[in-house]
Amino acid sequence: MGMGFELLGLMLGALFVGQAVDKHFGWNGYGVALFVVVVMTSWMYHLIVLLKQFMTKVDDRDEKY
């Protein structure tokens, strides 16, 4: 559940920062799109790293028994 809130917070942050960038540079929604794509890509990478760590711990635990 925490990961869902983490993603929600990141998306809201990307929305607000993207809107500020759009307003500053006069981009018509491209800033929001850019920040959302960057946030989603980085969050997916973060998720994969966490899953690999989890799988390594599970494999180590299974070898001990």
Backbone as a printed PyTorch tensor [residue, N CA C, xyz], in Angstrom:
tensor([[[  0.8200,  -1.1790,   0.0000],
         [  0.0000,   0.0000,   0.0000],
         [  0.8720,   1.2540,   0.0000]],

        [[  2.0220,   1.1590,   0.6610],
         [  2.9260,   2.2980,   0.7200],
         [  3.4610,   2.6720,  -0.6450]],

        [[  3.6740,   1.6690,  -1.4890],
         [  4.1940,   1.9580,  -2.8270],
         [  3.1540,   2.7010,  -3.6640]],

        [[  1.9010,   2.4110,  -3.4420],
         [  0.8430,   3.1250,  -4.1480],
         [  0.7960,   4.5900,  -3.7580]],

        [[  0.9420,   4.8620,  -2.4580],
         [  0.9770,   6.2470,  -2.0010],
         [  2.2390,   6.9550,  -2.4980]],

        [[  3.3380,   6.2020,  -2.5570],
         [  4.5750,   6.7620,  -3.0850],
         [  4.3780,   7.2000,  -4.5440]],

        [[  3.7680,   6.3380,  -5.3400],
         [  3.5250,   6.6650,  -6.7430],
         [  2.5490,   7.8410,  -6.8720]],

        [[  1.5250,   7.8530,  -6.0460],
         [  0.5650,   8.9630,  -6.0680],
         [  1.2540,  10.2850,  -5.7520]],

        [[  2.0930,  10.2950,  -4.7460],
         [  2.8200,  11.5090,  -4.3890],
         [  3.7510,  11.9690,  -5.5020]],

        [[  4.4250,  11.0190,  -6.1210],
         [  5.3090,  11.3640,  -7.2310],
         [  4.5360,  11.9370,  -8.4120]],

        [[  3.3850,  11.3420,  -8.7030],
         [  2.5770,  11.8280,  -9.8210],
         [  2.0400,  13.2390,  -9.5460]],

        [[  1.5940,  13.4710,  -8.3220],
         [  1.1100,  14.8150,  -7.9790],
         [  2.2430,  15.8350,  -8.0520]],

        [[  3.4230,  15.4360,  -7.5780],
         [  4.5800,  16.3180,  -7.6760],
         [  4.9460,  16.6050,  -9.1230]],

        [[  4.9160,  15.5700,  -9.9690],
         [  5.2150,  15.7530, -11.3890],
         [  4.1840,  16.6650, -12.0390]],

        [[  2.9420,  16.5500, -11.6260],
         [  1.8870,  17.4050, -12.1750],
         [  2.1310,  18.8690, -11.8340]],

        [[  2.4090,  19.1510, -10.5640],
         [  2.6140,  20.5360, -10.1430],
         [  3.8900,  21.1280, -10.7400]],

        [[  4.9780,  20.3560, -10.7320],
         [  6.2310,  20.8540, -11.3130],
         [  6.0700,  21.0330, -12.8170]],

        [[  5.4130,  20.0700, -13.4700],
         [  5.1880,  20.1700, -14.9050],
         [  4.3480,  21.3810, -15.2760]],

        [[  3.3360,  21.6700, -14.4780],
         [  2.5130,  22.8610, -14.7400],
         [  3.3270,  24.1410, -14.5840]],

        [[  4.2080,  24.1720, -13.5840],
         [  5.0520,  25.3480, -13.3900],
         [  6.0170,  25.5150, -14.5670]],

        [[  6.5750,  24.4180, -15.0400],
         [  7.4850,  24.4740, -16.1890],
         [  6.7180,  24.9080, -17.4370]],

        [[  5.5240,  24.3700, -17.6260],
         [  4.6940,  24.7670, -18.7640],
         [  4.4070,  26.2700, -18.7480]],

        [[  4.0750,  26.7630, -17.5700],
         [  3.7410,  28.1830, -17.4500],
         [  4.9810,  29.0540, -17.7080]],

        [[  6.1250,  28.6220, -17.1920],
         [  7.3510,  29.4070, -17.3340],
         [  7.8430,  29.4470, -18.7810]],

        [[  7.8490,  28.3070, -19.4530],
         [  8.3960,  28.2300, -20.8040],
         [  7.3350,  28.3610, -21.9020]],

        [[  6.0760,  28.3380, -21.5350],
         [  5.0080,  28.4600, -22.5150],
         [  4.7650,  27.1820, -23.3020]],

        [[  5.1370,  26.0500, -22.7250],
         [  4.8790,  24.7570, -23.3680],
         [  3.4270,  24.4010, -23.0840]],

        [[  2.7410,  23.8740, -24.0250],
         [  1.3160,  23.5670, -23.8470],
         [  1.1120,  22.1330, -23.3870]],

        [[  1.4930,  21.8450, -22.1660],
         [  1.2940,  20.5230, -21.6070],
         [  2.4760,  19.5860, -21.7600]],

        [[  3.5140,  20.0240, -22.4660],
         [  4.6640,  19.1480, -22.6800],
         [  5.4850,  18.9480, -21.4060]],

        [[  5.5160,  19.9490, -20.5610],
         [  6.2400,  19.8230, -19.2980],
         [  5.6190,  18.7680, -18.3970]],

        [[  4.2970,  18.7730, -18.3070],
         [  3.6000,  17.7720, -17.4940],
         [  3.8550,  16.3780, -18.0610]],

        [[  3.7390,  16.2360, -19.3750],
         [  3.9650,  14.9410, -20.0100],
         [  5.3950,  14.4630, -19.7710]],

        [[  6.3490,  15.3640, -19.9010],
         [  7.7490,  15.0100, -19.6950],
         [  7.9930,  14.5430, -18.2660]],

        [[  7.5050,  15.3040, -17.3080],
         [  7.7350,  14.9420, -15.9090],
         [  7.0110,  13.6500, -15.5260]],

        [[  5.8340,  13.4140, -16.0480],
         [  5.1100,  12.1820, -15.7490],
         [  5.8760,  10.9760, -16.3120]],

        [[  6.3860,  11.0980, -17.5310],
         [  7.1540,   9.9970, -18.1270],
         [  8.4310,   9.7450, -17.3340]],

        [[  9.1280,  10.8030, -16.9410],
         [ 10.3630,  10.6440, -16.1610],
         [ 10.0670,   9.9920, -14.8090]],

        [[  9.0070,  10.4440, -14.1530],
         [  8.6500,   9.8880, -12.8380],
         [  8.2440,   8.4210, -12.9650]],

        [[  7.4430,   8.0880, -13.9620],
         [  7.0220,   6.6940, -14.1400],
         [  8.2130,   5.7910, -14.4540]],

        [[  9.1160,   6.2640, -15.3050],
         [ 10.2900,   5.4700, -15.6500],
         [ 11.1720,   5.2410, -14.4300]],

        [[ 11.4170,   6.2830, -13.6750],
         [ 12.2660,   6.1350, -12.4960],
         [ 11.5940,   5.2870, -11.4210]],

        [[ 10.2720,   5.3930, -11.2850],
         [  9.5740,   4.5860, -10.2880],
         [  9.5880,   3.1100, -10.6810]],

        [[  9.4420,   2.8270, -11.9690],
         [  9.4950,   1.4270, -12.4270],
         [ 10.8910,   0.8480, -12.2010]],

        [[ 11.9360,   1.6320, -12.4470],
         [ 13.2980,   1.1850, -12.1790],
         [ 13.4650,   0.8990, -10.6840]],

        [[ 12.9590,   1.7900,  -9.8560],
         [ 13.0090,   1.6140,  -8.4050],
         [ 12.2790,   0.3240,  -7.9980]],

        [[ 11.1380,   0.0640,  -8.5990],
         [ 10.3670,  -1.1470,  -8.3080],
         [ 11.1460,  -2.3980,  -8.6940]],

        [[ 11.7840,  -2.3890,  -9.8470],
         [ 12.5660,  -3.5480, -10.2920],
         [ 13.7310,  -3.8050,  -9.3490]],

        [[ 14.4130,  -2.7510,  -8.9050],
         [ 15.5230,  -2.9130,  -7.9610],
         [ 15.0240,  -3.5270,  -6.6570]],

        [[ 13.9030,  -3.0420,  -6.1550],
         [ 13.3520,  -3.5950,  -4.9160],
         [ 12.9360,  -5.0540,  -5.0780]],

        [[ 12.3440,  -5.3950,  -6.2110],
         [ 11.9380,  -6.7810,  -6.4410],
         [ 13.1410,  -7.7070,  -6.5450]],

        [[ 14.2240,  -7.2490,  -7.1680],
         [ 15.4410,  -8.0680,  -7.2500],
         [ 16.0180,  -8.3070,  -5.8640]],

        [[ 16.0360,  -7.2710,  -5.0290],
         [ 16.5260,  -7.4320,  -3.6600],
         [ 15.6520,  -8.4120,  -2.8870]],

        [[ 14.3620,  -8.3220,  -3.0540],
         [ 13.4370,  -9.2160,  -2.3680],
         [ 13.6540, -10.6560,  -2.8170]],

        [[ 13.8110, -10.8540,  -4.1260],
         [ 14.0060, -12.2140,  -4.6480],
         [ 15.3260, -12.8020,  -4.1650]],

        [[ 16.3560, -11.9810,  -4.0350],
         [ 17.6430, -12.4530,  -3.5220],
         [ 17.4960, -12.8910,  -2.0720]],

        [[ 16.7720, -12.1330,  -1.2710],
         [ 16.5600, -12.5110,   0.1290],
         [ 15.7630, -13.8030,   0.2330]],

        [[ 14.7600, -13.9710,  -0.6190],
         [ 13.9480, -15.1920,  -0.5950],
         [ 14.7980, -16.3810,  -0.9960]],

        [[ 15.6340, -16.2310,  -2.0200],
         [ 16.5050, -17.3270,  -2.4610],
         [ 17.4940, -17.6950,  -1.3730]],

        [[ 18.0820, -16.7000,  -0.6910],
         [ 19.0180, -16.9720,   0.3920],
         [ 18.3300, -17.7050,   1.5400]],

        [[ 17.1100, -17.3160,   1.8420],
         [ 16.3650, -17.9570,   2.9210],
         [ 16.0380, -19.4070,   2.5640]],

        [[ 15.6790, -19.6540,   1.3030],
         [ 15.3420, -21.0110,   0.8780],
         [ 16.5520, -21.9340,   0.8950]],

        [[ 17.7490, -21.4130,   0.6380],
         [ 18.9580, -22.2320,   0.6350],
         [ 19.3510, -22.6680,   2.0330]],

        [[ 18.9730, -21.9070,   3.0420],
         [ 19.3430, -22.2360,   4.4210],
         [ 18.5510, -23.4220,   4.9440]],

        [[ 17.3800, -23.6830,   4.3590],
         [ 16.5410, -24.7740,   4.8670],
         [ 16.6990, -26.0000,   4.0680]]])
